[in-house]
Amino acid sequence: MEEWTKEQWETAVKSGEKTAFYLYTPMCGTCAVASKMMDIIEQLLPQLKIGKANINFLEQIAFDFQIESVPCLLVSDGGKVSEKVYAFQSVPFLYELLKKSID
């Protein structure tokens, strides 16, 4: 997964395509598990734009989207954020969530 800047996220959202933005912090144990899940999702859904970022460096994103905790997955579709996921329940859960509308 590629590290994205705020500008790359905004460009991806403006494209109108379904996009996922994974937010984490490096010292978070749950984020480490979620990162592995997202790596698998990236392999299963290569057509989906997925970026990641350390939330510590994106204060404005945290404020704009009222991020309450990490890991957090922002999903945009049609030019706006349609999902905000905190509970990365399982790879199948994430796969089904992200597969919708990308075929």
CNS distance restraints for C-alpha pairs under 8 A (distance, minus, plus):
assign (resid   1 and name CA) (resid  39 and name CA) 6.77 0.50 0.50
assign (resid   1 and name CA) (resid  42 and name CA) 7.20 0.50 0.50
assign (resid   1 and name CA) (resid  50 and name CA) 6.63 0.50 0.50
assign (resid   1 and name CA) (resid  51 and name CA) 5.90 0.50 0.50
assign (resid   1 and name CA) (resid  52 and name CA) 6.59 0.50 0.50
assign (resid   2 and name CA) (resid  50 and name CA) 7.48 0.50 0.50
assign (resid   2 and name CA) (resid  51 and name CA) 5.31 0.50 0.50
assign (resid   2 and name CA) (resid  52 and name CA) 6.25 0.50 0.50
assign (resid   3 and name CA) (resid  51 and name CA) 5.83 0.50 0.50
assign (resid   3 and name CA) (resid  52 and name CA) 4.94 0.50 0.50
assign (resid   3 and name CA) (resid  53 and name CA) 5.43 0.50 0.50
assign (resid   4 and name CA) (resid   8 and name CA) 5.66 0.50 0.50
assign (resid   4 and name CA) (resid   9 and name CA) 6.49 0.50 0.50
assign (resid   4 and name CA) (resid  51 and name CA) 5.54 0.50 0.50
assign (resid   4 and name CA) (resid  52 and name CA) 5.73 0.50 0.50
assign (resid   4 and name CA) (resid  53 and name CA) 5.74 0.50 0.50
assign (resid   5 and name CA) (resid   9 and name CA) 6.42 0.50 0.50
assign (resid   5 and name CA) (resid  53 and name CA) 7.14 0.50 0.50
assign (resid   6 and name CA) (resid  10 and name CA) 6.26 0.50 0.50
assign (resid   6 and name CA) (resid  58 and name CA) 6.88 0.50 0.50
assign (resid   6 and name CA) (resid  61 and name CA) 7.23 0.50 0.50
assign (resid   7 and name CA) (resid  11 and name CA) 6.14 0.50 0.50
assign (resid   8 and name CA) (resid  12 and name CA) 6.16 0.50 0.50
assign (resid   9 and name CA) (resid  13 and name CA) 6.22 0.50 0.50
assign (resid   9 and name CA) (resid  21 and name CA) 7.20 0.50 0.50
assign (resid   9 and name CA) (resid  51 and name CA) 7.59 0.50 0.50
assign (resid  10 and name CA) (resid  14 and name CA) 6.13 0.50 0.50
assign (resid  11 and name CA) (resid  15 and name CA) 6.29 0.50 0.50
assign (resid  12 and name CA) (resid  16 and name CA) 7.34 0.50 0.50
assign (resid  12 and name CA) (resid  17 and name CA) 7.29 0.50 0.50
assign (resid  12 and name CA) (resid  19 and name CA) 6.60 0.50 0.50
assign (resid  12 and name CA) (resid  49 and name CA) 7.73 0.50 0.50
assign (resid  13 and name CA) (resid  17 and name CA) 7.00 0.50 0.50
assign (resid  13 and name CA) (resid  18 and name CA) 7.79 0.50 0.50
assign (resid  13 and name CA) (resid  19 and name CA) 6.74 0.50 0.50
assign (resid  13 and name CA) (resid  76 and name CA) 6.04 0.50 0.50
assign (resid  13 and name CA) (resid  77 and name CA) 7.33 0.50 0.50
assign (resid  13 and name CA) (resid  78 and name CA) 7.67 0.50 0.50
assign (resid  13 and name CA) (resid  79 and name CA) 4.98 0.50 0.50
assign (resid  13 and name CA) (resid  80 and name CA) 6.41 0.50 0.50
assign (resid  13 and name CA) (resid  81 and name CA) 7.84 0.50 0.50
assign (resid  14 and name CA) (resid  79 and name CA) 5.08 0.50 0.50
assign (resid  14 and name CA) (resid  80 and name CA) 7.88 0.50 0.50
assign (resid  15 and name CA) (resid  78 and name CA) 7.92 0.50 0.50
assign (resid  15 and name CA) (resid  79 and name CA) 6.60 0.50 0.50
assign (resid  16 and name CA) (resid  76 and name CA) 7.85 0.50 0.50
assign (resid  16 and name CA) (resid  77 and name CA) 5.99 0.50 0.50
assign (resid  16 and name CA) (resid  78 and name CA) 4.21 0.50 0.50
assign (resid  16 and name CA) (resid  79 and name CA) 4.27 0.50 0.50
assign (resid  16 and name CA) (resid  80 and name CA) 7.74 0.50 0.50
assign (resid  17 and name CA) (resid  76 and name CA) 7.59 0.50 0.50
assign (resid  17 and name CA) (resid  77 and name CA) 5.77 0.50 0.50
assign (resid  17 and name CA) (resid  78 and name CA) 6.06 0.50 0.50
assign (resid  17 and name CA) (resid  79 and name CA) 7.21 0.50 0.50
assign (resid  18 and name CA) (resid  48 and name CA) 6.76 0.50 0.50
assign (resid  18 and name CA) (resid  49 and name CA) 7.09 0.50 0.50
assign (resid  18 and name CA) (resid  75 and name CA) 7.08 0.50 0.50
assign (resid  18 and name CA) (resid  76 and name CA) 5.51 0.50 0.50
assign (resid  18 and name CA) (resid  77 and name CA) 4.34 0.50 0.50
assign (resid  18 and name CA) (resid  78 and name CA) 6.88 0.50 0.50
assign (resid  18 and name CA) (resid 101 and name CA) 7.61 0.50 0.50
assign (resid  18 and name CA) (resid 102 and name CA) 6.66 0.50 0.50
assign (resid  19 and name CA) (resid  48 and name CA) 6.28 0.50 0.50
assign (resid  19 and name CA) (resid  49 and name CA) 4.93 0.50 0.50
assign (resid  19 and name CA) (resid  50 and name CA) 5.97 0.50 0.50
assign (resid  19 and name CA) (resid  75 and name CA) 5.67 0.50 0.50
assign (resid  19 and name CA) (resid  76 and name CA) 5.17 0.50 0.50
assign (resid  19 and name CA) (resid  77 and name CA) 6.53 0.50 0.50
assign (resid  20 and name CA) (resid  48 and name CA) 7.57 0.50 0.50
assign (resid  20 and name CA) (resid  49 and name CA) 6.27 0.50 0.50
assign (resid  20 and name CA) (resid  50 and name CA) 4.73 0.50 0.50
assign (resid  20 and name CA) (resid  51 and name CA) 6.41 0.50 0.50
assign (resid  20 and name CA) (resid  73 and name CA) 6.64 0.50 0.50
assign (resid  20 and name CA) (resid  74 and name CA) 5.70 0.50 0.50
assign (resid  20 and name CA) (resid  75 and name CA) 4.52 0.50 0.50
assign (resid  20 and name CA) (resid  76 and name CA) 6.43 0.50 0.50
assign (resid  20 and name CA) (resid  98 and name CA) 7.94 0.50 0.50
assign (resid  21 and name CA) (resid  50 and name CA) 5.80 0.50 0.50
assign (resid  21 and name CA) (resid  51 and name CA) 4.91 0.50 0.50
assign (resid  21 and name CA) (resid  52 and name CA) 5.45 0.50 0.50
assign (resid  21 and name CA) (resid  53 and name CA) 7.63 0.50 0.50
assign (resid  21 and name CA) (resid  73 and name CA) 5.63 0.50 0.50
assign (resid  21 and name CA) (resid  74 and name CA) 5.06 0.50 0.50
assign (resid  21 and name CA) (resid  75 and name CA) 6.40 0.50 0.50
assign (resid  22 and name CA) (resid  50 and name CA) 7.46 0.50 0.50
assign (resid  22 and name CA) (resid  51 and name CA) 6.15 0.50 0.50
assign (resid  22 and name CA) (resid  52 and name CA) 4.44 0.50 0.50
assign (resid  22 and name CA) (resid  53 and name CA) 6.45 0.50 0.50
assign (resid  22 and name CA) (resid  71 and name CA) 7.29 0.50 0.50
assign (resid  22 and name CA) (resid  72 and name CA) 5.94 0.50 0.50
assign (resid  22 and name CA) (resid  73 and name CA) 4.55 0.50 0.50
assign (resid  22 and name CA) (resid  74 and name CA) 6.46 0.50 0.50
assign (resid  23 and name CA) (resid  52 and name CA) 5.71 0.50 0.50
assign (resid  23 and name CA) (resid  53 and name CA) 5.16 0.50 0.50
assign (resid  23 and name CA) (resid  54 and name CA) 5.92 0.50 0.50
assign (resid  23 and name CA) (resid  55 and name CA) 5.68 0.50 0.50
assign (resid  23 and name CA) (resid  70 and name CA) 6.49 0.50 0.50
assign (resid  23 and name CA) (resid  71 and name CA) 5.77 0.50 0.50
assign (resid  23 and name CA) (resid  72 and name CA) 5.12 0.50 0.50
assign (resid  23 and name CA) (resid  73 and name CA) 6.14 0.50 0.50
assign (resid  23 and name CA) (resid  74 and name CA) 7.89 0.50 0.50
assign (resid  24 and name CA) (resid  28 and name CA) 7.45 0.50 0.50
assign (resid  24 and name CA) (resid  31 and name CA) 5.76 0.50 0.50
assign (resid  24 and name CA) (resid  52 and name CA) 7.64 0.50 0.50
assign (resid  24 and name CA) (resid  53 and name CA) 6.42 0.50 0.50
assign (resid  24 and name CA) (resid  54 and name CA) 5.13 0.50 0.50
assign (resid  24 and name CA) (resid  55 and name CA) 5.76 0.50 0.50
assign (resid  24 and name CA) (resid  70 and name CA) 5.33 0.50 0.50
assign (resid  24 and name CA) (resid  71 and name CA) 4.90 0.50 0.50
assign (resid  24 and name CA) (resid  72 and name CA) 6.71 0.50 0.50
assign (resid  25 and name CA) (resid  31 and name CA) 6.82 0.50 0.50
assign (resid  25 and name CA) (resid  54 and name CA) 5.18 0.50 0.50
assign (resid  25 and name CA) (resid  55 and name CA) 6.11 0.50 0.50
assign (resid  25 and name CA) (resid  56 and name CA) 6.74 0.50 0.50
assign (resid  25 and name CA) (resid  70 and name CA) 6.98 0.50 0.50
assign (resid  25 and name CA) (resid  71 and name CA) 7.58 0.50 0.50
assign (resid  26 and name CA) (resid  31 and name CA) 7.50 0.50 0.50
assign (resid  26 and name CA) (resid  32 and name CA) 7.75 0.50 0.50
assign (resid  26 and name CA) (resid  54 and name CA) 7.06 0.50 0.50
assign (resid  28 and name CA) (resid  32 and name CA) 6.55 0.50 0.50
assign (resid  28 and name CA) (resid  70 and name CA) 7.86 0.50 0.50
assign (resid  29 and name CA) (resid  33 and name CA) 6.77 0.50 0.50
assign (resid  30 and name CA) (resid  34 and name CA) 6.22 0.50 0.50
assign (resid  30 and name CA) (resid  71 and name CA) 6.95 0.50 0.50
assign (resid  31 and name CA) (resid  35 and name CA) 5.90 0.50 0.50
assign (resid  31 and name CA) (resid  70 and name CA) 6.77 0.50 0.50
assign (resid  31 and name CA) (resid  71 and name CA) 5.13 0.50 0.50
assign (resid  32 and name CA) (resid  36 and name CA) 6.58 0.50 0.50
assign (resid  33 and name CA) (resid  37 and name CA) 6.49 0.50 0.50
assign (resid  34 and name CA) (resid  38 and name CA) 6.14 0.50 0.50
assign (resid  34 and name CA) (resid  71 and name CA) 6.87 0.50 0.50
assign (resid  34 and name CA) (resid  88 and name CA) 6.39 0.50 0.50
assign (resid  35 and name CA) (resid  39 and name CA) 6.17 0.50 0.50
assign (resid  36 and name CA) (resid  40 and name CA) 6.51 0.50 0.50
assign (resid  37 and name CA) (resid  41 and name CA) 6.36 0.50 0.50
assign (resid  37 and name CA) (resid  90 and name CA) 7.43 0.50 0.50
assign (resid  37 and name CA) (resid  91 and name CA) 5.77 0.50 0.50
assign (resid  38 and name CA) (resid  42 and name CA) 6.07 0.50 0.50
assign (resid  38 and name CA) (resid  91 and name CA) 7.84 0.50 0.50
assign (resid  39 and name CA) (resid  43 and name CA) 6.56 0.50 0.50
assign (resid  40 and name CA) (resid  44 and name CA) 6.29 0.50 0.50
assign (resid  40 and name CA) (resid  91 and name CA) 7.45 0.50 0.50
assign (resid  41 and name CA) (resid  45 and name CA) 5.91 0.50 0.50
assign (resid  41 and name CA) (resid  91 and name CA) 6.95 0.50 0.50
assign (resid  41 and name CA) (resid  94 and name CA) 7.36 0.50 0.50
assign (resid  41 and name CA) (resid  95 and name CA) 6.28 0.50 0.50
assign (resid  42 and name CA) (resid  46 and name CA) 5.66 0.50 0.50
assign (resid  42 and name CA) (resid  48 and name CA) 7.51 0.50 0.50
assign (resid  42 and name CA) (resid  50 and name CA) 7.11 0.50 0.50
assign (resid  44 and name CA) (resid  95 and name CA) 7.80 0.50 0.50
assign (resid  45 and name CA) (resid  95 and name CA) 7.93 0.50 0.50
assign (resid  45 and name CA) (resid  99 and name CA) 7.42 0.50 0.50
assign (resid  47 and name CA) (resid 102 and name CA) 7.81 0.50 0.50
assign (resid  48 and name CA) (resid 102 and name CA) 7.24 0.50 0.50
assign (resid  53 and name CA) (resid  57 and name CA) 7.87 0.50 0.50
assign (resid  53 and name CA) (resid  58 and name CA) 7.76 0.50 0.50
assign (resid  54 and name CA) (resid  58 and name CA) 7.11 0.50 0.50
assign (resid  55 and name CA) (resid  59 and name CA) 6.72 0.50 0.50
assign (resid  55 and name CA) (resid  61 and name CA) 7.87 0.50 0.50
assign (resid  55 and name CA) (resid  62 and name CA) 6.94 0.50 0.50
assign (resid  58 and name CA) (resid  62 and name CA) 6.45 0.50 0.50
assign (resid  59 and name CA) (resid  63 and name CA) 6.22 0.50 0.50
assign (resid  60 and name CA) (resid  64 and name CA) 5.88 0.50 0.50
assign (resid  61 and name CA) (resid  65 and name CA) 6.00 0.50 0.50
assign (resid  61 and name CA) (resid  66 and name CA) 7.96 0.50 0.50
assign (resid  61 and name CA) (resid  67 and name CA) 7.91 0.50 0.50
assign (resid  62 and name CA) (resid  66 and name CA) 5.56 0.50 0.50
assign (resid  62 and name CA) (resid  67 and name CA) 4.88 0.50 0.50
assign (resid  62 and name CA) (resid  68 and name CA) 7.99 0.50 0.50
assign (resid  63 and name CA) (resid  67 and name CA) 6.75 0.50 0.50
assign (resid  67 and name CA) (resid  72 and name CA) 7.39 0.50 0.50
assign (resid  69 and name CA) (resid  86 and name CA) 7.21 0.50 0.50
assign (resid  70 and name CA) (resid  86 and name CA) 6.78 0.50 0.50
assign (resid  71 and name CA) (resid  86 and name CA) 5.97 0.50 0.50
assign (resid  71 and name CA) (resid  87 and name CA) 7.92 0.50 0.50
assign (resid  71 and name CA) (resid  88 and name CA) 7.94 0.50 0.50
assign (resid  72 and name CA) (resid  84 and name CA) 6.85 0.50 0.50
assign (resid  72 and name CA) (resid  85 and name CA) 5.58 0.50 0.50
assign (resid  72 and name CA) (resid  86 and name CA) 4.76 0.50 0.50
assign (resid  72 and name CA) (resid  87 and name CA) 7.89 0.50 0.50
assign (resid  73 and name CA) (resid  83 and name CA) 7.79 0.50 0.50
assign (resid  73 and name CA) (resid  84 and name CA) 5.67 0.50 0.50
assign (resid  73 and name CA) (resid  85 and name CA) 4.98 0.50 0.50
assign (resid  73 and name CA) (resid  86 and name CA) 6.57 0.50 0.50
assign (resid  74 and name CA) (resid  81 and name CA) 6.59 0.50 0.50
assign (resid  74 and name CA) (resid  82 and name CA) 7.78 0.50 0.50
assign (resid  74 and name CA) (resid  83 and name CA) 5.87 0.50 0.50
assign (resid  74 and name CA) (resid  84 and name CA) 4.74 0.50 0.50
assign (resid  74 and name CA) (resid  85 and name CA) 6.56 0.50 0.50
assign (resid  75 and name CA) (resid  81 and name CA) 5.58 0.50 0.50
assign (resid  75 and name CA) (resid  82 and name CA) 5.77 0.50 0.50
assign (resid  75 and name CA) (resid  83 and name CA) 4.98 0.50 0.50
assign (resid  75 and name CA) (resid  84 and name CA) 6.39 0.50 0.50
assign (resid  75 and name CA) (resid  98 and name CA) 7.89 0.50 0.50
assign (resid  76 and name CA) (resid  80 and name CA) 5.17 0.50 0.50
assign (resid  76 and name CA) (resid  81 and name CA) 3.99 0.50 0.50
assign (resid  76 and name CA) (resid  82 and name CA) 5.25 0.50 0.50
assign (resid  76 and name CA) (resid  83 and name CA) 6.90 0.50 0.50
assign (resid  77 and name CA) (resid  81 and name CA) 6.37 0.50 0.50
assign (resid  77 and name CA) (resid  82 and name CA) 6.09 0.50 0.50
assign (resid  88 and name CA) (resid  93 and name CA) 7.67 0.50 0.50
assign (resid  88 and name CA) (resid  94 and name CA) 6.92 0.50 0.50
assign (resid  89 and name CA) (resid  93 and name CA) 6.25 0.50 0.50
assign (resid  89 and name CA) (resid  94 and name CA) 7.49 0.50 0.50
assign (resid  90 and name CA) (resid  94 and name CA) 6.37 0.50 0.50
assign (resid  91 and name CA) (resid  95 and name CA) 5.94 0.50 0.50
assign (resid  92 and name CA) (resid  96 and name CA) 6.13 0.50 0.50
assign (resid  93 and name CA) (resid  97 and name CA) 6.22 0.50 0.50
assign (resid  94 and name CA) (resid  98 and name CA) 6.05 0.50 0.50
assign (resid  95 and name CA) (resid  99 and name CA) 5.77 0.50 0.50
assign (resid  96 and name CA) (resid 100 and name CA) 6.54 0.50 0.50
assign (resid  98 and name CA) (resid 102 and name CA) 7.78 0.50 0.50
assign (resid  99 and name CA) (resid 103 and name CA) 7.36 0.50 0.50
